[in-house]
């Protein structure tokens, strides 16, 4: 890349409200490479902002050495891929466990208790709302 490349990336990021991405990520977004797009990048930033606004939670997110390492941004592309794969596997196992719990629920009340995790932000505000089960 030329010496002016970082400036071009900053200008591109500013013009599209994508501040916070690395130069290689901005290059992929700009080129549409590997599924990169301005819209997808904005959705990612929206998700990141939503996560950062969430109240501090479990120590797995607040005191996790792996996420602290990842946040520094000094890992190689291979290390980042491996980290994302590990997170994806954990997420998938969690979803499978919740689904098994829902399938094996003994009652509608137990099923509703399991469903709270899936519907945490839903508009259900009172017991008058009927269970979908």
C-alpha positions as CSV (number, residue, x, y, z in Angstrom):
1,X,0.0,0.0,0.0
2,X,1.1,3.5,-0.6
3,X,1.8,6.1,2.0
4,X,-1.5,7.8,1.2
5,X,-3.4,4.5,1.8
6,X,-4.0,5.1,5.5
7,X,-5.4,8.6,4.7
8,X,-7.7,7.2,2.0
9,X,-9.0,4.6,4.5
10,X,-9.6,7.2,7.1
11,X,-11.5,9.3,4.5
12,X,-13.5,6.3,3.4
13,X,-14.3,5.4,7.0
14,X,-15.4,9.0,7.8
15,X,-17.5,9.3,4.7
16,X,-19.4,6.1,5.4
17,X,-19.4,6.5,9.2
18,X,-17.2,3.4,9.7
19,X,-14.7,4.7,12.1
20,X,-13.1,1.9,14.2
21,X,-12.3,-0.6,11.5
22,X,-8.7,-1.6,10.7
23,X,-7.2,-0.6,7.3
24,X,-7.4,-4.2,6.0
25,X,-11.1,-4.4,7.0
26,X,-11.8,-1.1,5.3
27,X,-10.1,-2.4,2.2
28,X,-12.3,-5.5,2.1
29,X,-15.4,-3.4,2.8
30,X,-14.5,-0.9,0.1
31,X,-13.8,-3.7,-2.4
32,X,-16.8,-5.8,-1.4
33,X,-14.3,-8.6,-0.9
34,X,-15.3,-11.7,1.2
35,X,-18.9,-10.4,1.7
36,X,-17.8,-7.0,2.9
37,X,-20.1,-4.1,2.4
38,X,-20.8,-0.7,3.9
39,X,-24.3,-1.8,5.0
40,X,-22.9,-5.0,6.7
41,X,-20.1,-2.9,8.4
42,X,-22.7,-0.4,9.8
43,X,-24.8,-3.3,11.1
44,X,-21.6,-4.7,12.8
45,X,-20.9,-1.3,14.4
46,X,-24.5,-1.0,15.6
47,X,-24.2,-4.5,17.2
48,X,-20.9,-3.5,18.8
49,X,-22.4,-0.3,20.2
50,X,-25.4,-2.3,21.6
51,X,-23.1,-4.7,23.3
52,X,-21.0,-1.9,24.8
53,X,-24.1,-0.3,26.2
54,X,-25.2,-3.5,27.9
55,X,-24.7,-3.5,31.6
56,X,-21.6,-5.4,32.8
57,X,-22.5,-9.0,33.1
58,X,-21.0,-12.3,33.9
59,X,-17.2,-12.6,34.5
60,X,-16.9,-14.6,31.3
61,X,-17.4,-11.4,29.4
62,X,-15.9,-8.9,31.9
63,X,-12.8,-10.8,33.1
64,X,-12.0,-13.2,30.2
65,X,-8.3,-13.2,29.2
66,X,-9.2,-14.4,25.7
67,X,-11.6,-11.5,25.0
68,X,-9.1,-9.1,26.6
69,X,-6.4,-10.4,24.2
70,X,-8.8,-10.2,21.3
71,X,-9.7,-6.6,22.2
72,X,-6.1,-5.5,21.9
73,X,-6.2,-6.2,18.2
74,X,-2.7,-7.5,17.9
75,X,-3.5,-11.1,16.8
76,X,-2.7,-12.4,13.4
77,X,-5.5,-13.3,10.9
78,X,-5.0,-17.0,11.7
79,X,-5.3,-16.4,15.4
80,X,-8.4,-14.3,14.9
81,X,-10.0,-17.1,12.8
82,X,-9.2,-19.7,15.4
83,X,-10.7,-17.5,18.2
84,X,-13.9,-16.9,16.1
85,X,-14.2,-20.6,15.4
86,X,-13.9,-21.4,19.2
87,X,-16.6,-18.8,19.9
88,X,-18.8,-20.1,17.2
89,X,-18.5,-23.7,18.5
90,X,-19.4,-22.5,22.0
91,X,-22.3,-20.5,20.7
92,X,-23.6,-23.5,18.7
93,X,-23.3,-25.8,21.7
94,X,-25.2,-23.3,23.9
95,X,-28.0,-23.1,21.4
96,X,-28.2,-26.9,21.1
97,X,-28.3,-27.2,24.9
98,X,-31.2,-24.6,25.1
99,X,-33.1,-26.4,22.4
100,X,-32.7,-29.7,24.2
101,X,-34.0,-28.1,27.4
102,X,-37.0,-26.7,25.5
103,X,-37.7,-30.1,23.8
104,X,-37.6,-31.9,27.2
105,X,-39.7,-29.3,29.1
106,X,-42.3,-31.0,31.3
107,X,-44.8,-28.1,31.2
108,X,-45.7,-24.9,29.4
109,X,-44.3,-23.0,32.3
110,X,-41.0,-24.7,32.1
111,X,-41.0,-24.1,28.3
112,X,-41.8,-20.4,28.9
113,X,-38.8,-20.2,31.4
114,X,-36.5,-21.6,28.7
115,X,-38.0,-19.3,26.1
116,X,-37.2,-16.2,28.1
117,X,-33.6,-16.5,26.9
118,X,-34.7,-16.6,23.3
119,X,-37.2,-13.7,23.7
120,X,-35.2,-11.5,26.0
121,X,-36.2,-8.1,24.4
122,X,-39.6,-9.1,23.2
123,X,-42.6,-7.0,23.8
124,X,-44.2,-9.5,26.2
125,X,-45.0,-7.3,29.2
126,X,-47.8,-9.0,31.1
127,X,-49.1,-12.4,32.0
128,X,-52.1,-11.6,29.8
129,X,-50.0,-12.3,26.8
130,X,-50.7,-15.9,25.9
131,X,-47.8,-18.4,25.7
132,X,-47.0,-19.3,22.1
133,X,-46.7,-22.9,23.2
